[in-house]
Amino acid sequence: MSSNDNNNREYWKANLSLLAKLLTLWFIVSFGFGIIMVDWLDQFSLFGFKLGFWFAQQGAIYVFVALIFIYAWRMKALDRQFGVGDDEDQA
């Protein structure tokens, strides 16, 4: 196995690890907070809304958008670390 193949495997391993972590966080926020823990969270309020309701209606969307930016930021760092990506990114 060449070092380039090994480098590609490590890159994709890091990519899939990051993706799994971010999707797990999104699942916990959207499904866990918005459905499973909604009754417990409803004892708290945020901006006048019950917290469980807020997570189900708004919070999961905000977290999803934040995760998109986190993924893009971390992938740019991974691209630089492994020497892949656009040529102008590596300058």
N, C-alpha and C positions, 0 to 999 in steps of 0.2 A: 504494500500500500504506500503510495507516495505521500509526501508531506502536504501537498495541496489537497488530496482527498481527506486527510486527517484534519486539516484546517477547515475544510467545508463541513465535515461532520461536527466539529466543535462549534462552529458558527450556528448550524441548525439546531444543535443541542441547546445552546444558549438562547436562541430565538424561541424554541418551543417551551423552554423553561419559563421565560418571561411571559409568553402568551398564556401558559397554564396559570401562572400566579395572578395575572391581571383578570383573566376570566373567572377564576375562583373568587376574587374580590368582588367582581361585578355580580356573580351569582349570590354571594352572601348579602350584598346590599339590596339587590332587586327582589330576590326570592325570600331570603331570610328575614330582612327587615320589613319588606313590603307585604309579606303574606304570613310567614310563620310567627314572627315576633310582634305582629301589629298590635295585638291586645295589650301586651306589656308596654310597648312604646307609646301607646295612646295616652298613658298617664302623664306624659310630658307634652309640651307644646312648643312650636317653633313658628314665629310670625303669626300667632293666633290660631294655628292649625294643629290638630293632634299629630304627634311626630310620626306615628305609623302611617297615617294618611299621607303626610308630606313625603315620606320616603317612597310610598307607592306611586304618588302622582308626579313628584318633582325630583326628589333626591336621587332616585335611580338614574334618571336622565342626566342630571348634573355629574354624577359619578362616572357614567358612561363617557360623556364628553371629556372629562378630566383624564380618564384612562386612555383615550385616543391620543391626547397630547403626551402623556407619559410614555406610551408605546413608541410614538414617533421620536421622542427625545432619546429614549434608551436604545432604539434601533439605530439611530444615527451614531451613537457612541459605539455600539457593537460593530457597525460597518467600518468605523475607523479602526477599531481594535483588530479586526480580522482582515483589513485591507480590501474590503468589497464595497460596492456602491458606485455612485456617480463620480466621475473624474473630478468635477469641481468641488465635491465634498471633501476630497482627500488633499486638497491644496492647502 
